[in-house]
Amino acid sequence: MPGDEGFPSQLQKEVPDEPADILDNAIFEQRKILDGYNPVCHPKVIPKMYEEARNPQHVAISLVGEPTGYERLSDLIVECDQRNWTSYLVSNGVNPHVLERIVEPTQLYISFVAPDKKTHQELCRPSIPKAWERLQDSLTLLSTLSCSTVVRMTLVAGRNMHKIPEYAKILDSAQPDFIECKAYMHVGGSMQRLSRENMPSMREIQTFAEKLANESEYRVSNEDSVSRVVLLTRI
């Protein structure tokens, strides 16, 4: 319509951000955050560590949403490679068709928080159809990838720390290199529907991880009590 030249059509497809711009802007914002820690103003700050923080070399490609929705994800990973940065892609597994065809990152994380479809529906409340089936397809892809692979299990007391043999069966089939058993933290938006009692203790995480190791082809290899996480490695 005449007079609408300055307004994009609602039917016009939005152009995705340039991968290089995303990384450049991330560095710019990182440095803004660090400005207040300049060793010139704060003698206790170690100059070498300050410079390392200003020039990160490891990128976590992760969102509150789902990063595989970004159309130029492969280009972003390639841009990281060209800068000699490591790339860590964190996905909830809803787009297996994307994971199947993208350039492989340094490491791929997939979140896996339920031993069955019912628990997955109740805990994750997916807004897309066949979310459980899509996740299973993504997990199946892990054994075909050459990059390092991790399944991250956020454990919620009273909600998803049951049916360990079912977890083990799926994980043995997926064959990730590592499994992270991590406690849910009672922060952010989750506080609206979960309580502090849903936050497992470190001992509970250790017990879950030990039982999972006994049921699977994995062994406990490391842990961090501050983060309440136990790492399992494939035997």
CORCORDA-V678778 format. One record per residue. RES is the residue in three letters. PHI is phi as a letter, one per 20 degrees, with the letter a starting at -180 (NA if undefined). PSI is psi as a letter, one per 20 degrees, with the letter a starting at -180 (NA if undefined). Layout:
BEGIN
res:RES phi:PHI psi:PSI
res:RES phi:PHI psi:PSI
END
This chain:
BEGIN
res:MET phi:NA psi:q
res:PRO phi:g psi:p
res:GLY phi:n psi:i
res:ASP phi:d psi:j
res:GLU phi:g psi:h
res:GLY phi:e psi:j
res:PHE phi:c psi:p
res:PRO phi:f psi:q
res:SER phi:f psi:q
res:GLN phi:f psi:h
res:LEU phi:e psi:i
res:GLN phi:f psi:p
res:LYS phi:f psi:p
res:GLU phi:f psi:p
res:VAL phi:e psi:p
res:PRO phi:f psi:q
res:ASP phi:f psi:q
res:GLU phi:f psi:p
res:PRO phi:g psi:g
res:ALA phi:f psi:h
res:ASP phi:f psi:h
res:ILE phi:g psi:g
res:LEU phi:f psi:g
res:ASP phi:f psi:g
res:ASN phi:f psi:h
res:ALA phi:f psi:g
res:ILE phi:f psi:g
res:PHE phi:g psi:g
res:GLU phi:f psi:h
res:GLN phi:f psi:g
res:ARG phi:f psi:h
res:LYS phi:f psi:g
res:ILE phi:f psi:h
res:LEU phi:e psi:i
res:ASP phi:g psi:h
res:GLY phi:f psi:i
res:TYR phi:d psi:j
res:ASN phi:g psi:p
res:PRO phi:g psi:h
res:VAL phi:f psi:h
res:CYS phi:e psi:h
res:HIS phi:c psi:n
res:PRO phi:g psi:h
res:LYS phi:f psi:i
res:VAL phi:f psi:p
res:ILE phi:f psi:o
res:PRO phi:g psi:g
res:LYS phi:f psi:g
res:MET phi:f psi:h
res:TYR phi:f psi:g
res:GLU phi:f psi:h
res:GLU phi:f psi:g
res:ALA phi:f psi:h
res:ARG phi:f psi:i
res:ASN phi:c psi:m
res:PRO phi:f psi:q
res:GLN phi:c psi:j
res:HIS phi:c psi:p
res:VAL phi:c psi:p
res:ALA phi:e psi:o
res:ILE phi:e psi:n
res:SER phi:b psi:q
res:LEU phi:c psi:r
res:VAL phi:f psi:h
res:GLY phi:e psi:c
res:GLU phi:c psi:o
res:PRO phi:f psi:i
res:THR phi:f psi:i
res:GLY phi:f psi:i
res:TYR phi:f psi:p
res:GLU phi:f psi:h
res:ARG phi:d psi:k
res:LEU phi:f psi:g
res:SER phi:f psi:g
res:ASP phi:f psi:h
res:LEU phi:f psi:g
res:ILE phi:f psi:g
res:VAL phi:f psi:h
res:GLU phi:f psi:h
res:CYS phi:f psi:g
res:ASP phi:g psi:g
res:GLN phi:f psi:h
res:ARG phi:e psi:j
res:ASN phi:m psi:k
res:TRP phi:d psi:q
res:THR phi:e psi:q
res:SER phi:c psi:p
res:TYR phi:d psi:o
res:LEU phi:e psi:p
res:VAL phi:d psi:o
res:SER phi:c psi:q
res:ASN phi:e psi:j
res:GLY phi:m psi:j
res:VAL phi:e psi:i
res:ASN phi:c psi:m
res:PRO phi:g psi:h
res:HIS phi:f psi:h
res:VAL phi:f psi:g
res:LEU phi:f psi:h
res:GLU phi:f psi:h
res:ARG phi:d psi:i
res:ILE phi:f psi:r
res:VAL phi:f psi:p
res:GLU phi:f psi:p
res:PRO phi:f psi:a
res:THR phi:f psi:g
res:GLN phi:b psi:p
res:LEU phi:d psi:p
res:TYR phi:d psi:p
res:ILE phi:c psi:p
res:SER phi:f psi:p
res:PHE phi:b psi:o
res:VAL phi:c psi:j
res:ALA phi:b psi:q
res:PRO phi:e psi:i
res:ASP phi:b psi:r
res:LYS phi:f psi:g
res:LYS phi:f psi:g
res:THR phi:f psi:h
res:HIS phi:f psi:g
res:GLN phi:f psi:g
res:GLU phi:f psi:h
res:LEU phi:e psi:g
res:CYS phi:e psi:h
res:ARG phi:l psi:l
res:PRO phi:f psi:q
res:SER phi:d psi:j
res:ILE phi:d psi:q
res:PRO phi:f psi:q
res:LYS phi:l psi:k
res:ALA phi:f psi:g
res:TRP phi:f psi:g
res:GLU phi:f psi:h
res:ARG phi:f psi:g
res:LEU phi:f psi:g
res:GLN phi:f psi:h
res:ASP phi:f psi:h
res:SER phi:f psi:g
res:LEU phi:f psi:h
res:THR phi:f psi:h
res:LEU phi:f psi:h
res:LEU phi:g psi:g
res:SER phi:f psi:i
res:THR phi:e psi:i
res:LEU phi:e psi:q
res:SER phi:e psi:i
res:CYS phi:f psi:r
res:SER phi:f psi:p
res:THR phi:c psi:q
res:VAL phi:c psi:p
res:VAL phi:d psi:p
res:ARG phi:d psi:p
res:MET phi:d psi:o
res:THR phi:e psi:o
res:LEU phi:e psi:p
res:VAL phi:d psi:o
res:ALA phi:g psi:p
res:GLY phi:m psi:j
res:ARG phi:c psi:g
res:ASN phi:b psi:k
res:MET phi:d psi:k
res:HIS phi:c psi:r
res:LYS phi:l psi:l
res:ILE phi:f psi:h
res:PRO phi:g psi:h
res:GLU phi:f psi:g
res:TYR phi:g psi:g
res:ALA phi:f psi:g
res:LYS phi:f psi:g
res:ILE phi:f psi:g
res:LEU phi:f psi:h
res:ASP phi:f psi:h
res:SER phi:f psi:h
res:ALA phi:f psi:h
res:GLN phi:l psi:l
res:PRO phi:f psi:q
res:ASP phi:f psi:h
res:PHE phi:c psi:q
res:ILE phi:c psi:p
res:GLU phi:d psi:o
res:CYS phi:e psi:o
res:LYS phi:c psi:q
res:ALA phi:f psi:p
res:TYR phi:f psi:p
res:MET phi:d psi:p
res:HIS phi:e psi:m
res:VAL phi:b psi:r
res:GLY phi:m psi:b
res:GLY phi:f psi:h
res:SER phi:f psi:i
res:MET phi:f psi:i
res:GLN phi:f psi:h
res:ARG phi:c psi:i
res:LEU phi:c psi:r
res:SER phi:d psi:r
res:ARG phi:f psi:h
res:GLU phi:f psi:i
res:ASN phi:e psi:i
res:MET phi:e psi:o
res:PRO phi:f psi:q
res:SER phi:f psi:r
res:MET phi:f psi:h
res:ARG phi:f psi:h
res:GLU phi:f psi:h
res:ILE phi:f psi:g
res:GLN phi:f psi:g
res:THR phi:f psi:g
res:PHE phi:f psi:g
res:ALA phi:f psi:g
res:GLU phi:f psi:g
res:LYS phi:f psi:h
res:LEU phi:f psi:g
res:ALA phi:f psi:h
res:ASN phi:f psi:h
res:GLU phi:e psi:i
res:SER phi:c psi:a
res:GLU phi:e psi:k
res:TYR phi:c psi:q
res:ARG phi:c psi:q
res:VAL phi:f psi:p
res:SER phi:d psi:i
res:ASN phi:a psi:r
res:GLU phi:a psi:r
res:ASP phi:b psi:o
res:SER phi:f psi:h
res:VAL phi:f psi:g
res:SER phi:e psi:i
res:ARG phi:l psi:l
res:VAL phi:c psi:q
res:VAL phi:c psi:p
res:LEU phi:d psi:p
res:LEU phi:d psi:q
res:THR phi:c psi:q
res:ARG phi:f psi:p
res:ILE phi:f psi:NA
END
